[in-house]
């Protein structure tokens, strides 16, 4: 059944793919986005792909109660909210922790207060695998302790705690989705990840090397206690992650009990950096020049989800392969060499 959904940060990488899934599910969407690290072009393409006009944009900042109220008023009635709007660069959070607490925590507080005012208490929140810090045992289960090691992760823990308290106070339905490493793009190549400047993350860096925009990949660390010495992450296709949001929201609409649904969203299969590089080469037939360099400060050796709870609670599991992640990410890069800028 079609619902009205408010999506904060809906123009971003994960947000745009989720908006597409929601439109295809028959929901009506209002997006609140300040385009701090995203482009309205993404939303135009989402509507084109969905063949739907059921998306309305309110440009504004989630920390601004007037903007959030405006989004609620634009929607009329909001049945549920998906809250993506926030900052996600670990290094930047170390350099500027106050900004991270303001945008991520204060933004979530302002949003939750507005939801309360507008009588909407159903929320899917973007959390992160980094809440586990530097874990020693794998795979990671949701009941393992949170031990964030940088301000970015600390802000996500803080919001999870606020949402837990709201649920205990009554009448909220909340899902905290702890994302592992989303990569790839919609198979159309029309929407994808559009990092500003030099990419921090492995996947967009690889696709830019493949495109000849960068000379070679630098692989950070070759002496981790992993089979080939490079770091292990649980990469999942962004479309699988987007679908998890659609399913989680539907689940919240049916749910009565009040505890937050806190779920890892990953494949359960960790891959090393070298495995990703070789997987990309195989999927595309290209060669990715690389060099092995020092570890990157703040990196942990390994993150790998136990995806069982998401399967049990949502009936969701990641189904797309590394080959699809590589193929779709590469298609997006080729069709949009400079992302959403200058080639719309
Ligand atoms: C993956 C692996 C690197 C770049 C991400 C997000 C962060 C947070 C958590 C949401 C690591 C290696 C990378 C490169 C490399 N997001 N690497 N060369 O570190 O898991 O963090 O998830 O919660 O915001 O960034 O992802 O893609 O940066 O790194 O060797 O040029 O690739 O050392 O082992 P990470 P990543």
Boltz pocket constraint, residues with backbone or C-beta under 6 A from the ligand:
constraints:
  - pocket:
      binder: B
      contacts: [[A, 88], [A, 89], [A, 90], [A, 127], [A, 128], [A, 129], [A, 130], [A, 179], [A, 180], [A, 181], [A, 199], [A, 200], [A, 201], [A, 202], [A, 203], [A, 205], [A, 217], [A, 218], [A, 219], [A, 220], [A, 221], [A, 230], [A, 231], [A, 232], [A, 233], [A, 273], [A, 296], [A, 299], [A, 300], [A, 301]]
      max_distance: 6.0
